[in-house]
Structure formats: C-alpha cells, structure tokens
Amino acid sequence: MKKLTFLILLLFITISSFAQNAGAIVGVWLNQEKDAKIEIYKSGEKYYGKLIWGKNIFEADGKTSKKDSKNTDESLRTRNLLNLVLLKDFVYDEDDKEWTDGTIYDPKNGKTYSCVMSIENSSLKITGYIGFTWIGRTVVWTKP
C-alpha cells in the first residue's frame, strides 16, 4: 500500500511539474541576444514586460537612460528606454497554454508587432508578427 501511495504521489508531482500555469511567465528574462533583461509582471488580468537592464540603454555617463529615438511616433521619442514597457496586454489562453492578444515593441526599429508567447523547456518562446503568426519572427528568451 505504501508503494502504491508513493507511486500515485510521484505521478501527481510529475504531472504537476509539466502543467503550465498563467503565472509561469512572471519574472526576469534575458533576451536572445543576451544584451537586455525584461521583467514580466501581471497587472489586473493582463501581463506586461518592461526593460530593466540593457548593455546599450545608457548614455556615455552610464547613468542617463537613452531615449526611444527610433519610435515611429515622434511624440514618443523622448521616452526613456529604461523601464520602457515592451510587452503589453497579454492574456493567458488556458486551452493553448500560451499568452496571446498582446503586442511587443522593438526599440531597435521603433515598430510594434502582434505577439504570442509560450514556455517551452524553461525558455520563453516569443513570436512577433504582422497579420499571421506563420510569417512572423520567433526568438527565445531565457532566465538569467
């Protein structure tokens, strides 16, 4: 009986470890190029991500944040890159086990894309796209 209870408990723990929950995305992620850290957080029922560190986000003095100079909207070009919200309005899709309906902003080119995210093998798979996901670009972020 003890062996059966142990096996059932072990099976439950194993299944639980493979189950993905909505909060699994929360935390700090290192981008694919390893030159920026993004903190993903939940606000209300949605998920967001802000730039909290980057190799090239400070001016020569090392203290002043560079501005969002490549933004296609001229009125936003004075925003600081530090703490800039790059990921917006994601909701967790329980059926597909992914975060959808959000956008990702790329400060390197000043453009915003539709986006879907999922966790695979402890990495964050992010697909930014225009129109259809199959014509988008996918990157993989990892925990620092």
C-alpha positions as CSV (number, residue, x, y, z in Angstrom):
1,M,0.0,0.0,0.0
2,K,2.9,2.4,0.8
3,K,4.4,1.7,-2.6
4,L,1.1,2.4,-4.4
5,T,0.6,5.7,-2.4
6,F,4.2,6.7,-3.2
7,L,3.7,5.9,-7.0
8,I,0.5,7.9,-7.1
9,L,2.2,10.9,-5.3
10,L,5.2,10.7,-7.7
11,L,2.8,10.6,-10.7
12,F,0.9,13.6,-9.4
13,I,4.2,15.6,-8.8
14,T,5.4,14.7,-12.3
15,I,2.2,15.7,-14.0
16,S,2.1,18.9,-12.0
17,S,5.6,19.8,-13.0
18,F,4.6,19.6,-16.7
19,A,1.5,21.7,-16.2
20,Q,1.9,25.3,-17.2
21,N,0.1,28.0,-15.3
22,A,-0.5,31.6,-16.2
23,G,1.9,32.9,-13.7
24,A,4.9,30.9,-15.0
25,I,5.8,33.8,-17.3
26,V,6.3,36.3,-14.4
27,G,9.9,37.2,-13.6
28,V,13.0,38.5,-15.3
29,W,14.0,37.2,-18.7
30,L,17.2,37.6,-20.7
31,N,16.6,38.3,-24.4
32,Q,18.0,36.1,-27.1
33,E,21.0,38.4,-27.8
34,K,21.8,38.4,-24.1
35,D,22.0,42.3,-24.1
36,A,18.8,43.1,-22.3
37,K,16.7,42.0,-19.3
38,I,12.9,42.3,-19.4
39,E,10.8,42.0,-16.3
40,I,7.4,40.4,-17.0
41,Y,4.6,41.2,-14.5
42,K,0.9,40.9,-14.1
43,S,-1.4,43.9,-13.8
44,G,-5.1,43.1,-13.3
45,E,-5.7,40.1,-15.6
46,K,-3.0,41.0,-18.2
47,Y,0.7,40.6,-18.5
48,Y,3.3,43.2,-19.3
49,G,7.1,43.4,-19.7
50,K,9.4,46.3,-19.1
51,L,13.1,46.8,-20.0
52,I,15.0,46.8,-16.7
53,W,18.6,46.4,-18.0
54,G,20.5,46.7,-21.2
55,K,24.0,46.9,-22.4
56,N,23.3,49.9,-24.7
57,I,20.5,51.7,-22.9
58,F,22.6,54.3,-21.1
59,E,24.3,57.4,-22.3
60,A,28.1,57.8,-22.0
61,D,27.8,58.9,-18.4
62,G,26.4,55.5,-17.5
63,K,23.5,57.0,-15.6
64,T,21.2,58.7,-18.0
65,S,18.9,56.4,-20.0
66,K,18.9,56.7,-23.7
67,K,15.7,57.8,-25.4
68,D,13.3,55.9,-27.6
69,S,14.7,57.7,-30.6
70,K,13.6,55.2,-33.3
71,N,9.9,55.3,-32.4
72,T,7.7,55.8,-35.4
73,D,5.6,58.1,-33.3
74,E,7.6,61.3,-33.0
75,S,5.8,62.3,-29.8
76,L,7.2,59.2,-28.0
77,R,10.8,59.7,-28.9
78,T,11.6,61.4,-25.6
79,R,10.7,58.3,-23.5
80,N,13.5,56.7,-21.6
81,L,14.4,53.2,-22.7
82,L,15.0,52.2,-19.1
83,N,11.7,50.8,-17.7
84,L,10.0,51.1,-21.1
85,V,7.1,48.7,-21.4
86,L,7.9,46.5,-24.4
87,L,5.2,43.8,-23.9
88,K,1.6,44.8,-23.5
89,D,-1.8,43.4,-22.8
90,F,-1.2,39.6,-22.9
91,V,-3.8,37.3,-21.6
92,Y,-3.3,33.6,-20.8
93,D,-5.1,31.1,-23.0
94,E,-5.6,28.1,-20.8
95,D,-6.6,25.8,-23.8
96,D,-3.5,26.6,-25.9
97,K,-1.2,27.1,-22.9
98,E,0.1,30.4,-24.3
99,W,-0.1,34.2,-23.7
100,T,-2.0,35.9,-26.6
101,D,-3.6,39.1,-27.7
102,G,-0.6,41.2,-26.8
103,T,2.0,43.3,-28.6
104,I,5.8,43.6,-28.5
105,Y,7.6,46.8,-29.2
106,D,11.1,46.7,-30.7
107,P,13.1,49.8,-29.7
108,K,15.8,48.9,-32.2
109,N,13.5,49.7,-35.1
110,G,10.6,51.6,-33.4
111,K,7.9,49.2,-34.5
112,T,5.2,47.3,-32.6
113,Y,4.1,43.8,-33.6
114,S,1.3,41.5,-32.6
115,C,2.7,38.8,-30.4
116,V,2.1,35.4,-28.9
117,M,4.3,33.7,-26.2
118,S,4.7,30.3,-24.7
119,I,7.1,28.5,-22.3
120,E,9.0,25.5,-23.8
121,N,11.7,23.7,-21.9
122,S,12.0,26.5,-19.3
123,S,12.5,29.1,-22.1
124,L,10.2,31.8,-23.3
125,K,9.3,31.5,-26.9
126,I,8.1,34.8,-28.4
127,T,6.7,35.2,-31.9
128,G,6.2,38.7,-33.2
129,Y,4.1,39.0,-36.3
130,I,2.1,41.2,-38.6
131,G,-1.1,39.5,-39.7
132,F,-0.3,35.8,-39.3
133,T,2.0,34.1,-36.9
134,W,3.5,31.8,-39.5
135,I,5.1,34.8,-41.3
136,G,6.4,36.2,-38.0
137,R,9.8,36.0,-36.3
138,T,10.4,33.9,-33.2
139,V,13.0,34.5,-30.6
140,V,13.8,32.6,-27.4
141,W,14.4,34.3,-24.0
142,T,15.9,32.5,-21.0
143,K,16.1,33.1,-17.3
144,P,19.3,35.0,-16.3
